[in-house]
Structures are given as C-alpha cells and as structure tokens.
Amino acid sequence: MTKYGVLVGSIRKNSYSQGVAEALVAGLPDDAEVTYINISELPLYNQDYDAQSPESYDVFRSEIAKQDAFIFVTPEHNRSISAALKNALDVGSRPWGESVWTGKPALVASQSISGISGVLAHHVLRQSLVFLDMPTMQQPELYIGNVQSLADDAGHITNPDTKAFLGDAAQKFVSFANKFE
C-alpha cells in the first residue's frame, strides 16, 4: 500500500484546487492511504528557525516524511504558486541537507478560472520539485482551465469528463509512483 500525501495550494474555503485534489484522490486504489496535509497554519519559513524549529514545522516535516508519494494541486497566483505552497516546500526542505521531500514521486495539477489553466504556476512548481529531487510524472499534463464551469459552488468537480480525466491520471500516477518503491 502506498501512502499519498495531498497538498492543496489554495487555502481558500471551497477552493477549486481542493475539488481537483478530491477528483484525483477518487482515482486512487481503494486501499490507498491518503492524507491531506494542512499548509495553512505554517509560520513563514525563516532560516533562524533551523536551530530551533517551531512545533508546527516539526509536525509538518514528520507528516511529510511518512508519505510515499505526493499529489500537488495549485492555483495560479500572480503567474506563480501560492505563498502558502511555496512556504510548505521551503519548510520541508530545511534545514539544509535534511529535506523530507527527496526522492518522493510527485504528481502536479494546476487549475485556473482562466483559459490558461494555471500553466505558469504548474511549471514554477515543477521547477521547485526538480530542485527538491522529486521525480515528477510528466504525462498526462494536468492543466484545468475555466474550472468554475467544471465545478459546483463548493468547488467540487462535477463535469463527468473532467472527473474521468483526473481519475485516469491518478491511476497512471499509481503506476509511476510504484516504480520508486
């Protein structure tokens, strides 16, 4: 059994990113252990904390270390990823030489209410994952544009074709992640 950590870059209530994440998780095997990892309450990373980390950093790093693979879903904020998601990546990668991300397979999905589908955020996140030494599934590319027309008011994906696409992508991620066990 693989343990999948899910990080949702939007910390907004009823976010579309959460809905995309849920649709991806629905495509995982029934026996998959899935943990949604809260990033909303992490203090901003500060190198001064490397010597004596806040308890929330220790709890977060411990939870990341327990996971075998990760699903990241990001909105696009000013042509990049959200500050909350960038902060989570930074917290997990420090102190220098003690990254809890190293070698763990990743799936990246982005979404946007525009037609460009969060493609720039998607690639910014991929660049960070390259540095963090996380093998990242290349295909299919998961850019979800005009997401508001694919979801209900609570952010849940309701479009059957989108749900099927995301479920199929999750199944492919299972095969990809299994290569790294």
C-alpha positions as CSV (number, residue, x, y, z in Angstrom):
1,M,0.0,0.0,0.0
2,T,1.3,3.5,-0.9
3,K,0.8,6.5,1.4
4,Y,-0.2,9.5,-0.7
5,G,0.2,13.0,0.8
6,V,-2.0,15.7,-0.8
7,L,-1.0,19.3,-0.7
8,V,-3.6,21.8,-1.9
9,G,-2.0,25.2,-2.7
10,S,-5.2,27.2,-2.2
11,I,-6.1,27.7,1.4
12,R,-9.4,29.3,0.5
13,K,-12.7,27.8,1.6
14,N,-14.4,25.8,-1.2
15,S,-11.4,26.1,-3.4
16,Y,-11.3,24.7,-6.9
17,S,-7.8,23.3,-6.1
18,Q,-9.4,21.2,-3.3
19,G,-12.0,20.0,-5.8
20,V,-9.4,18.9,-8.3
21,A,-7.5,17.2,-5.5
22,E,-10.6,15.3,-4.4
23,A,-11.2,14.2,-8.0
24,L,-7.6,12.9,-8.3
25,V,-7.9,11.0,-5.0
26,A,-11.1,9.4,-6.2
27,G,-9.0,7.7,-8.9
28,L,-6.6,6.1,-6.4
29,P,-6.9,2.5,-5.4
30,D,-9.4,1.7,-2.6
31,D,-6.6,0.6,-0.3
32,A,-4.5,3.8,-0.8
33,E,-3.8,5.6,2.4
34,V,-4.4,9.3,1.7
35,T,-3.5,12.2,3.9
36,Y,-4.5,15.8,3.1
37,I,-1.7,17.9,4.6
38,N,-2.7,21.3,6.0
39,I,-0.3,24.0,4.9
40,S,-2.4,27.0,6.1
41,E,-1.0,27.4,9.5
42,L,2.7,27.1,8.9
43,P,4.7,30.2,10.0
44,L,6.7,31.7,7.2
45,Y,10.0,29.9,6.8
46,N,12.8,31.7,8.4
47,Q,16.4,30.3,8.5
48,D,16.7,31.5,12.1
49,Y,14.3,28.6,12.9
50,D,16.7,26.0,11.6
51,A,18.4,25.7,15.0
52,Q,15.1,25.6,17.0
53,S,12.1,24.9,14.8
54,P,8.5,25.8,15.8
55,E,6.5,22.8,16.7
56,S,4.3,23.2,13.6
57,Y,7.4,22.7,11.4
58,D,8.3,19.5,13.3
59,V,4.8,18.2,12.9
60,F,4.6,19.1,9.2
61,R,8.0,17.6,8.5
62,S,7.1,14.4,10.3
63,E,3.9,14.1,8.3
64,I,5.7,14.6,5.0
65,A,8.4,12.0,6.0
66,K,5.6,9.4,6.5
67,Q,4.3,9.7,2.9
68,D,5.5,7.7,-0.1
69,A,4.3,9.9,-2.9
70,F,2.6,13.4,-3.3
71,I,-0.2,15.0,-5.2
72,F,0.2,18.7,-5.5
73,V,-2.7,20.9,-6.8
74,T,-2.0,24.5,-7.2
75,P,-3.9,27.6,-8.3
76,E,-2.1,30.4,-10.1
77,H,-1.3,33.4,-8.0
78,N,0.4,36.3,-10.0
79,R,1.9,33.8,-12.5
80,S,3.3,31.6,-9.8
81,I,2.2,29.2,-7.0
82,S,0.6,30.4,-3.8
83,A,2.7,31.7,-1.0
84,A,1.3,29.0,1.3
85,L,2.5,26.2,-1.1
86,K,5.9,27.8,-1.6
87,N,6.3,28.2,2.2
88,A,5.4,24.5,2.7
89,L,8.0,23.4,0.2
90,D,10.6,25.6,2.0
91,V,9.7,24.3,5.4
92,G,10.0,20.7,4.3
93,S,13.3,21.3,2.6
94,R,15.2,22.7,5.6
95,P,17.5,22.8,7.5
96,W,19.9,22.4,4.6
97,G,20.7,18.7,3.9
98,E,17.6,17.4,5.8
99,S,14.9,17.7,3.2
100,V,11.9,15.4,3.7
101,W,10.9,15.7,0.1
102,T,14.0,13.9,-1.5
103,G,13.2,11.0,-3.8
104,K,9.5,11.0,-3.3
105,P,7.4,10.8,-6.5
106,A,5.0,13.7,-7.3
107,L,2.0,14.5,-9.5
108,V,1.3,18.1,-10.3
109,A,-2.0,19.6,-11.3
110,S,-3.0,23.2,-11.8
111,Q,-6.3,24.9,-12.2
112,S,-7.5,28.4,-13.0
113,I,-10.7,30.2,-13.8
114,S,-9.0,31.5,-16.9
115,G,-8.2,29.6,-20.1
116,I,-4.5,29.4,-19.5
117,S,-5.2,26.8,-16.8
118,G,-2.6,27.8,-14.3
119,V,0.1,26.6,-16.7
120,L,2.7,29.1,-15.3
121,A,2.1,28.0,-11.7
122,H,2.3,24.4,-12.8
123,H,5.8,24.9,-14.3
124,V,7.0,27.0,-11.4
125,L,6.0,24.2,-9.1
126,R,7.7,21.6,-11.3
127,Q,11.0,23.7,-11.2
128,S,10.9,23.6,-7.4
129,L,10.3,19.9,-7.4
130,V,13.3,19.3,-9.7
131,F,15.5,21.2,-7.1
132,L,13.9,19.1,-4.3
133,D,14.9,15.9,-6.2
134,M,11.3,14.7,-6.5
135,P,10.7,12.6,-9.6
136,T,7.6,14.1,-11.2
137,M,5.2,12.4,-13.6
138,Q,5.4,14.1,-16.9
139,Q,2.2,12.8,-18.7
140,P,-0.6,13.5,-18.7
141,E,-0.2,17.2,-18.1
142,L,-2.9,18.3,-15.7
143,Y,-3.9,21.9,-16.6
144,I,-7.5,22.5,-15.7
145,G,-8.8,25.8,-17.3
146,N,-12.1,27.5,-16.8
147,V,-12.5,25.4,-13.7
148,Q,-15.6,27.3,-12.5
149,S,-17.5,25.8,-15.4
150,L,-16.5,22.3,-14.3
151,A,-17.4,22.5,-10.6
152,D,-20.2,23.4,-8.3
153,D,-20.3,26.3,-5.9
154,A,-18.4,24.3,-3.2
155,G,-15.5,23.7,-5.6
156,H,-16.3,20.0,-6.2
157,I,-15.6,18.9,-9.8
158,T,-18.9,17.9,-11.4
159,N,-18.1,17.6,-15.1
160,P,-18.0,13.9,-15.9
161,D,-15.3,14.1,-18.5
162,T,-13.0,16.1,-16.1
163,K,-13.7,13.6,-13.3
164,A,-12.8,10.7,-15.7
165,F,-9.7,12.5,-16.9
166,L,-8.4,13.2,-13.4
167,G,-9.3,9.7,-12.2
168,D,-7.3,8.2,-15.1
169,A,-4.4,10.5,-14.4
170,A,-4.4,9.3,-10.7
171,Q,-4.3,5.6,-11.9
172,K,-1.3,6.5,-14.1
173,F,0.3,8.1,-11.1
174,V,-0.1,4.9,-9.1
175,S,2.0,3.1,-11.7
176,F,4.5,5.9,-11.8
177,A,4.9,6.0,-8.0
178,N,5.2,2.3,-7.7
179,K,8.5,2.5,-9.7
180,F,10.1,4.3,-6.8
181,E,9.2,1.9,-4.0
